């Protein structure tokens, strides 16, 4: 797990399987508790981290990129009006609405929902999920600061030669 600098000035977070599983569990629970159609957890670079519900029916690659772009654009608006960041956004459609929340300034929690639920219920359940995601992201940050064991350090040139000479 590490954070690396990206070309666009954002950092890219690399997570271990345990953290991704925890984020997936939060997504699954939010999907069920909110009665939403789909849940996406996207990093600010537009990479999909986890999804739940009917997300498999969507072009999640494009949607993730557009969500990240939307958050970046509204971040520009926030700066112009001397706000730090808009942490939440809501877009109401005829059939499907979108609720987006920035979690720990690192990921975007996206809830797509229809008439089977209400925006109030979505907001309530998102608050709970946000607390859980913040906890997981804090673990990611702690691991990033902890030196990791380099499994390749023990491998010698002789080990590599033996591997290919057998």
C-alpha positions, 0 to 999 in steps of 0.5 A: 500500500502506498501513495504515489504522485500522479501527473495531475497533482492528485495522489494515487492510493494503492490499497491492499486486498483487506481494505478493498474488501472492507470498502466493498462490504460498506458498499454492499451494506449501504446498497441494502440499507438505502434501497439504492439501485447502485453504489460506487466508490471512486477515487478522485482520479476516477478509478473505481474502487468498489461497486454494489447493486446494479452497477454491473449494468452501467458503464462504471469506467465512464461513470467513475471518470465523469464523477471525478471530473464533476467533483474536480469542476465543482472544486474549482467553483468552491475555490472561486467562492472561497469555499474549501470544498463541496463535500456533497452533491445531489442531482435529481433526475426523472427516473434516477437521482445521484447523491455524491459525497467526498469521504476523507478528501480522498474518495467519492461515494456515489449513490444512484437511486430511484423512486424505491427510496428517498433522498432523506433515507439515502442521506441518512445511510450515507452518513453511517457509511461515510464514518465506516469508510473514513475508518478504513481510509485511516487504516490505509493512511497508517499502512502507507506510513508503516514501512512494508516488508520487501518480499523481493529483498531476499531473492538473490541472483543465484535464486533467479538463475536456479529458477530458469536453469531447472 
